[in-house]
Amino acid sequence: MKRQLSTSLAALPAVLAVLPQAALAHPGHGAATGAEAGFLHPLMGADHVLAMVAVGLLAALRGGRALWALPLSFLALMSAGAGLGMAGIALPYAETGIALSIVVFGLAAMVGLRAPVAVLAALVGVFAVFHGYTHGAEMPETASGLSFGFGFLAATALLHAAGIGLGVAGARLGATRAAPVLGAGVAMAGLALLVLPA
């Protein structure tokens, strides 16, 4: 049972990485505005799902204050990044930063990084700026664009909670290899997003 759980968790990043448009999470929103569209958007790109779930997994592995500090750091700095994008301030290599975040978060989970909570929060926060920037640059400059942002934040928090749930469930089931295997899978998916052409 424990081996099956580890195998199933490890397969998740690989499945997400090969989904159609996995590396194309930022083609533009067109007329898609409002909270519902904002909520659905991060669920449609493997890069966001992987990164946000990985943040939750890291929080669960670290435990204690990390359970709220890592997700809040990501949400706050993702919002700051969105502000940069909305203001038209250039942030070079944003897509590369997003893919690199998946690699770094996956590797951190794989090795069970036990850095201080402040260091982990800063790590996820730096990469969150890239995630926010790409969406801020695309966000409509309307009231519905603001509700799009709130929907996006809600989905991000939900994905963080899913990662925390995976980490906690793995620990309670005694699947000690689940987090390292899942982390390795996430890192490999991030590498695929880095090297595969968009």
Protein Blocks (a to p, Z undefined) as FASTA:
>chain_A
ZZmmmmmmmmmmmmmmmgghklmmmnojkjagcjklmmmmmmmpmklmmmmmmmmmmmmm
ngmjllmmmmmmmmmmmmmmmmmmmnopacehklmmmmmmmmmmmmmmmnopabdfklmm
mmmmmmmmmmmmmmmmmpccbfklmmmmmmmmmmmmmmmmmmmmmmmmmmmnopaklmmm
mmmmmmmmmmmmmmpcZZ
